[in-house]
Amino acid sequence: MDTANFSFLRLLAGSAVLAGVVALLGLSSLGKGHNPPPARLATGAAQPVVVELFTSEGCSSCPPADALLKELSEKPSLEGIEVVALEEHVDYWNHLGWADPYSAGAFSQRQSEYAEHFGRDGVYTPQMIVDGRTEFVGSRGLIAREEIRKAASVRKLDIGLARVAESTPDHPAIQIAIQNPGSVPVKGGAELWVAITERNLQSDVKGGENSGEILKHAAVVRSLQKVRMLPEPAGYTGQIDLFVRPNWKKDDLSAVVFLSEPGSRKIIGAATTPLHP
């Protein structure tokens, strides 16, 4: 199913969309003058940019994209930018010889919603989406770095996160505080989302297109949920209670909180914190 270095699955009209409920090797870099400098947060911290990768262990074109996301997020090379990785494993490859252990129908559904938003007539892997603004083939390092720089030049709302001291490892909780010191225009409010990601995951693949390969991943999304709609996100404070499954390695877990415009799907604020010291 590989074509032009990526795999494509068309969704025919009237076909059912798989859905569910969620409980770089690129060595090239663009010159700094190609894009505006990153817009620093009011705290002086690096500007977060959320990079989503829709991928599958059953897709032979996906490992280079997985490696690219891992490189971008774990070995920062873009000055003033924090790449917040969300590696989302779709499930529509699972019937082709290998059932991806990290896949979920909800990620396939999210990707389908993006496809509709971007005017595509189908979905493909690997697909990378930067801050909900642009999409492209996920293994293309030059494009990834350029789009990340562009996204980082856009000012965002500040999100502060802190672990709740009295929460437990199986049921961690985080405090959230949102500010808008840069007077970022917010149209129609914002959706508050939270993801739990896990690092240092790998699989010894026994079937499908990657049979015999050991695949290593970036920050794999273990759960993703929309917490609530915020008509006025600036000034919001609250607590988010999370659930950690027993088979997730607690030392490798992080929470990612982000704000998304409901119409444009653009991410207008993001932050991440480890769930355990």
Secondary structure, 3 states (H helix, E strand, C coil): CEECCEEEEECCCCCCCCCCCCCCCCCCCCCHHHCCCCCCCCCCCCEEEEEEEEECCCCCCCHHHHHHHHHHHHCCCCCCEEEEEEEEECCCCCCCCCCCCCECHHHHHHHHHHHHHHCCCEEEECEEEECCCEEEECCCHHHHHHHHHHHHCCCCEEEEEEECCCCCCCCCEEEEEEECCCCCCCCCCEEEEEEEEECCCEEECCCHHHCCCEEECCCEEEEEEEEEEECCCCCCEEEEECCCCCCCCHHHEEEEEEEECCCCCCEEEEEEEECCC
